Amino acid sequence: MPTASVRAMADPISVLTGFLGSGKTTLLRRLLAHPSMADTAVVINEFGEVGLDHLLVREITEDIVLLNSGCVCCTMRDDLVASLLELQRERDAGRIPQFRRVAIESTGLADPAPIIHTLMTNAELLPHYRLGSVITTVDAVLGAGQLDHHNEAVKQAAMADRLVITKSDLAPPGHGALAQRLRALNPGAPILSATLHDGPGPDQLLDSGPLDTRAKGSDVAHWLNAEAYAPPADGGPAHAGGHHHAADERHDARIASFCLYFDRPLAWRTFVEWLELLLASRGESVLRVKGLLNVAGRSRPLVIHGVQHVVYPPTELAGWPDGDERSRIVFITRDLPRCAVENSFRAVFGEGLLTGRPSISA
């Protein structure tokens, strides 16, 4: 067990969590733009075959580890530890800039309990890192329904040190009921508000100290203890720390994640009409849609974000983050297969849709 003096010198890790489309990356980009955040390392986890959020963050910082083949809370737990240790070794060797804090952005489907348990108990991490704040974003428009239907959203809110209600400028009158519900769920966490254009800064969100499960009810402590002592479901060997579960235990088997590539400039009005029609007919099944678009007549890429029936105003980037100028649209869906979206897309745009995950030279 590290001594108190060693722990005091350990770098704080802030965990940014929140359900799909709740505004985690927007909040992270704002935080990283702060001068006081210049010495921050970032670890991003994406659920799906292709990660896009790291491309958006790369405009601000290059010190990013992207874990894009699974969830931090599940198959990627060991990779999270390895990534944090690698960051520490690279810094000590002078191969990357010095940093004094780490921010982890989890996938929207992550159960935060294994992440927090790892940061609090992993013997290899403890000499170098300590758990700082756990920040959860909650969508002002869709958050109540997500809490109703997704246990992950409940866990994310209940385990937070800070709760940020995002997109509050888009919420209908009377949305204060969401804040009341969050306050009842997690009385110990301050509730902050963010709009599409402004939000709380690092001094309000970061480095609030180690998680205190006593302040958040017996359910949170139960989740953490369950992660530490849960027996293997299939009788096989557990992960390090006693954690084990099958690949589909934590995430609904009806959820799919896929990316569509399009190698020709898109007609913007046609694309908007197609997406609006898709969301009007199957919006409940589209948990998240986001993309980088090459739009005909524009030299810069557009970023789109959508959640269920809601699509937010597009944002224009200064340039293509990675040199690949093909359109890429990521979908996370429930009960909506990839083939249905692809067939709909082809019916409108015809040729140009690329299947699979093509290389840049394709």
N, C-alpha and C positions, 0 to 999 in steps of 0.2 A: 504493500500500500504506500503510495507516495506521501511524503511528509507535507505538512501544511505550507512550508516555504516553497517547495517544488510546485505544488498545486497553484500557489499564488502567481507563479511565473508562467504557468501554462496558458496557451492562447485560447480565448473563448471561442466557442462555436455557436453560432446562431442558426436555428433550424427554421426555415420558412416553409410552412405547409398550408394547406387549404384545398378545397375540392376543385375539380376540373373547371377551368375558366373563371376562377374567382379573383384573378388579378395578381398572382404571385410574381410573375415575371415583370409586370409593369411596376410593382412596388420595388422589386429588386433593382431594376434599372435606375429608378429614382434614387435609391439609397447609394448605389455605386457612383452616381454622378456627383455626390457630395464630396467636397474636398477632404473631409475627415475620413472618408472611406478609401483613400488612395492605397492604403497598405492592407488590402483585403484579398484573400484567396477565395475562390468560388468553386463549389462543387455542385453540379446540377445533375439531377436524375430525371430521365424521361421514360414514361411508359409508352412503348410503341416501337415500331421497326425503324423509325427515323426521328431524330431529335432536331427540332427547329429553334427552341428557345436559346440554345447556346449561340446561334448565329446572331440573334438580336442583342444578346449581352456582349458579344465580342466587340461591338462598337466601342465599349467602354473599357474593358479589361481583357487581356489575353491569358491571364492566369486562371484557366478554367479546366476542370476535369469533368468530362461528360460521361455519365454512365447511362448508355442508351440501349442496353439489351435486357432490361428487366427492372423491377422495382427495388429501391433501396431496402425496403422492409422485407423483401422476400429473397429472390435468388441473388441479389446484388449485395447482401449484407457484408460478405467477406471482401468484396471489391470496394465498398465504402471504407473499410479499415485500411485496406492496401493503398487506396488513393490518398487518404489522409497521411499515412506514414510516408508515402512517396513525396508528397508535398513538403513534409518536414525535412526529408533527406535532401531533396533538391535545393531547398533554401539553405540548409546548413553547408552544402557544398558550393554555394554561390552561383548555382546554375539558373535560379529564378530570383526575382527581386524579393527582398525581405517583406514579410507580412506579419501582422500581429493579431489578426482575427481571421476567422473562416466563416463563410455563409454557405449553408447547404439549402438548396431548393429541392424539395422532394416532389415526386409525382403527385398529381391530384388524387390518385387512388391509393396513396400510401397510408397504411396504418402507422401512426407515429410512434407507437409503443416500442417496436424493435429498434428504431433509430435512437430513441432516447436511452433505452436500456443499454445499447452498445456504447454510446458516448459516456455513460455513467459508470460502466463496469469493465470495459475492455482493458486488460492490463497493459497492452502495448500502447494504447492511446493515452492513458492517464498521465504519464510523465510529461506529455507534450500538449495536451488539449484538455479543456474543461467545458462542460455544457454551459452555455450562456443563456440566451433567451430562446423561447419557442414562440414563434409568431404565426398566427393562423389568420388567413384572409377568408372572409365570408361575403358572398355576393349579396348586395342589398336587394336585388330583384329576385334572384332565384334561391337564395340561401335557405329560406324557410322550407321550401319543397325538398331541397337536398338533405336537410336535417331529417325530414319526414321519411325519406326513402333510402338513404344511404348511411349505413352504420359508420363508414369511414369518416363522413363529415361530422358526425357526432363526436367521434374520438378525437378528431383534429381540433375541434372547438374546446372540448373538455380538457385537453392537455396543454392548452396554450398559456404562456405567460402574458402575452399581449394578443388581443383580438382586434382585427382591423376590418370594419365593414366597408367594403369597396363599392365603387359605382353609386355612391349615395346620391349623386345628382341625377341618376336615372330612376331612382326608386319612386314608386307612387306614394301619395299622401298616406300617412298612417303606418309607415314602415317601422315605427318605433317598437312595434310588437316584436320584431326580430331582436333588437337590442335587449328587450326584457327577457326574451327566451334565452339568449346567450348569457345574460347576467345570472339567471337562475341555474343554468347549466354549469357555469364557471364563475362563481362569485368573486374569486380572487384576481381575475384578470381585468385590467383596464380595457375599456372598449373605445377604440379610436375610429375616426372616420376618414375615408379617402374618396376623392372624386376621380374622374378620368384624367384630370389635369393637375391635381395636387394631393398631398397626403402627408402623414407624419414622417419626421426625419429620424436619423440614426439615434439622436439623443433620447428620443421617445420610445425606441423599439429595441435597441441592442443592449447586450451585456447586463441583463437584469439579475444574473446570478443563477445558481443551480435550481433545477425544478424542485418544488416543494409539494410532494403529493398530498401532504396532510391538508393543504389549503384547497384542494380540488375534489375532495370527496373520495369515498371508498372505491368507486368504480375505476378511477384512474390508477390507484395503487393496485387494484386487482389486475388491471390490464398489464402493468409492468411486471407484477409477480407471475402472472400467467405466462408471459414471454420467457421468463427465466426458468420456470419449472415445468412447462408443458411437456408431457411425454411424447416421444415420436408416434405419429399417427399410424405408421405402418410397421412399427417394431424395428425399423432400421436405425442407423446411427444418426444422432442429432448433429446440428451445426455446433460450432464452437459456442460455449456458453449455454448449451442445453436447448437451443432454439431449433425447431424442426417443424416443417409443414409441407404438404404437397403443393404443387404449383398453383392449383386452383382453389386452395382453401380460403384465401383472403379476398379474392376478386371474383366477381360474378362471372360465371363461364359464358354468359351471353354478351359480354363486352368484347369488342374487337377494336384493334388499332391498325390503321393502314395509311399509306401515303400514295396519292396520285401524282404522277409527273406528267407535265405537258410540255412538249418541246417547241411550241410555236407561241408567239404572242397572242394573248387572249383579248377578245373584244369585251371591254369592261361592261357595257350595258347588257350584253348577252350573258356574261358570267353572273352578274347580279340577279338577272331574271331567273337563271337556272338555280342558283343557290336559294333564292327566296322561295321558288316553287318546291325545291327539295325540303326545305325547313317547314314550309306550310303543310306539307303532306306527311313528313316523317320527323318533325322537329323533336318530338319526345324521345326519339331513338338516337338523335345526334347529341351525345353528351358534350362534345367539343369538336370544333373545327377551327383550324388555323392554317395560315399559309403565307408563302412568299410568291407573289404573282408578277409575271412579266406581262404588262398590259400594253396592247398595241397603241402606238403613238406616245408612249412615255419612256423616258430614258432611265428612270429610277424605279426600283421595285416597290410594290405596295405590300404591306402586311395586313392580313385580315384576321379577325378573331370572331368566333361565334360560339354561343352556348344555347343548345336547344333551339327555340324559336327566335332568339335574339342575336343579331349581328351588330357589332360595334363599328363606328366609323373607321375606315381604313387609314393607315399611317404610311407616309412615304419615307423610305430610308434614303440616306445620302448616296448610297451605292450598294452593289451586291456584296454581301458579307464574305462570300467564299469563291467568287469568280464563276460560279455556276448560275447561268441566267435562265435556266428553265423554271417554269412554275412548279411549285411543290405544295400540295394541299394535304394536310394531315387530318384524318377523321378518327375520333374515338366514339364508337357507337354501341348501342345496346339493342339487340334483336334486329340489326340492320346489316346484312352481309355486304362484303366488299363488292361482290359482283353486281348487286343492285345499284350501288352508287356508280360503278364504272359504266354499266349499261345506260344509265340515265345521262351520264356525262358524254358518252359517245353519241347518243341520240341527238344531242344538241351541237357538239363541236366536231363530230366526225373523226377524221384521222388526227394523229398527234399525241394520243394518250399512250404513255409508255407503261408497260406492266413490270412488276417486280421493282428492284432497286437498281436502276441502271447507273453505270459509271459516268463520270463527267464527259468522257470521250465518246459516249454512245451516240 
